[in-house]
Amino acid sequence: MSDAKARFDFLLAFLRDPLSTGSLTPSSRELAIELIEPLPLHGQTKILEIGPGTGAVTKVLAERLSHAEAYQGVELNSDFLSDLGRRFPKFRFLEGSAEDLLGLGVPTQSLDGVVSAVPWTLLKPATRAKIFSQIRQTLKPEGHFTTFLYWHLLHLPVGKKIVREISKSFSRIERSPIVFKNFPPAVVLHCQSRKK
Ligand SMILES: C[S@@+](CC[C@H](N)C(=O)[O-])C[C@H]1O[C@@H](n2cnc3c(N)ncnc32)[C@H](O)[C@@H]1O
């Protein structure tokens, strides 16, 4: 998919369902690289991407994962899923919400890493709590979780609230430098699960 087509499809999805899509444009390649940088990508690893959308992060994972079985994606939007299936035929995509990863067949404590660009600030607190709980349950002890928040939101009450919510579910949280080559600029949060 060309960048222009990805942007167009993304904009259409935003106009149809702004709360789930969460942004006017896909993540930049620079943000995608920063998001996957802390994840263990080699060997018998299992990585789950929540909300692959038009594949900005999926593409970088496809370049770096040593085998296709390492990847699973969970996406709500069926139009995005059809395109993802065509572009990444060796990857496994599940249709549904990350609120019920266990119900979608992701086993408990099976994942080495979870990467997600879902629009946290637009989700209800109860939905975020369910997703964080499902991530914790499906990650291995000391598994990695990476996500991002737009930089300007980190200074607002809603951004601070989300960081607090993540801190309750995960132990260490490290912040990346600001990724200016993204619109809007973003900061990646790299979290590790609490020991069980
Ligand atoms: C901001 S877009 C990010 C897309 C892509 N990962 C990127 O970085 O460009 C958020 C994506 O998360 C998906 N999404 C939102 N809520 C979700 C949920 N509860 N479970 C799974 N996917 C979800 C949306 O359909 C959308 O594709």
The ligand as a Tripos MOL2 file, in Angstrom:
@<TRIPOS>MOLECULE
LIG
   27    29     1     0     0
SMALL
NO_CHARGES

@<TRIPOS>ATOM
      1 C1         -4.5220    5.5650   16.0060 C.3       1 LIG1
      2 S1         -4.9160    4.1090   15.0410 S.3       1 LIG1
      3 C2         -3.2630    3.4180   14.8750 C.3       1 LIG1
      4 C3         -3.0750    2.5820   13.6450 C.3       1 LIG1
      5 C4         -1.6400    2.1140   13.3800 C.3       1 LIG1
      6 N1         -1.1830    1.1910   14.4070 N.3       1 LIG1
      7 C5         -0.7010    3.2820   13.3280 C.2       1 LIG1
      8 O1          0.1110    3.4070   14.2650 O.co2     1 LIG1
      9 O2         -0.7600    4.0470   12.3600 O.co2     1 LIG1
     10 C6         -5.7180    3.0820   16.1960 C.3       1 LIG1
     11 C7         -6.1700    1.7190   15.6420 C.3       1 LIG1
     12 O3         -6.6330    0.9410   16.7580 O.3       1 LIG1
     13 C8         -7.8310    0.2690   16.3770 C.3       1 LIG1
     14 N2         -8.5720    0.0350   17.6320 N.ar      1 LIG1
     15 C9         -9.2050    0.9570   18.4180 C.ar      1 LIG1
     16 N3         -9.7260    0.3880   19.5000 N.ar      1 LIG1
     17 C10        -9.3880   -0.9430   19.4410 C.ar      1 LIG1
     18 C11        -9.6600   -2.0620   20.2850 C.ar      1 LIG1
     19 N4        -10.3590   -1.9300   21.4200 N.pl3     1 LIG1
     20 N5         -9.1610   -3.2730   19.9150 N.ar      1 LIG1
     21 C12        -8.4530   -3.4210   18.7550 C.ar      1 LIG1
     22 N6         -8.1860   -2.3840   17.9070 N.ar      1 LIG1
     23 C13        -8.6540   -1.1720   18.2430 C.ar      1 LIG1
     24 C14        -8.5240    1.2180   15.4040 C.3       1 LIG1
     25 O4         -9.4510    0.5540   14.5690 O.3       1 LIG1
     26 C15        -7.3010    1.7700   14.6400 C.3       1 LIG1
     27 O5         -6.9730    0.9420   13.5430 O.3       1 LIG1
@<TRIPOS>BOND
     1     1     2 1
     2     2     3 1
     3     2    10 1
     4     3     4 1
     5     4     5 1
     6     5     6 1
     7     5     7 1
     8     7     8 2
     9     7     9 1
    10    10    11 1
    11    11    12 1
    12    11    26 1
    13    12    13 1
    14    13    14 1
    15    13    24 1
    16    14    15 ar
    17    14    23 ar
    18    15    16 ar
    19    16    17 ar
    20    17    18 ar
    21    17    23 ar
    22    18    19 1
    23    18    20 ar
    24    20    21 ar
    25    21    22 ar
    26    22    23 ar
    27    24    25 1
    28    24    26 1
    29    26    27 1
@<TRIPOS>SUBSTRUCTURE
     1 LIG1         1 GROUP 0 **** ****
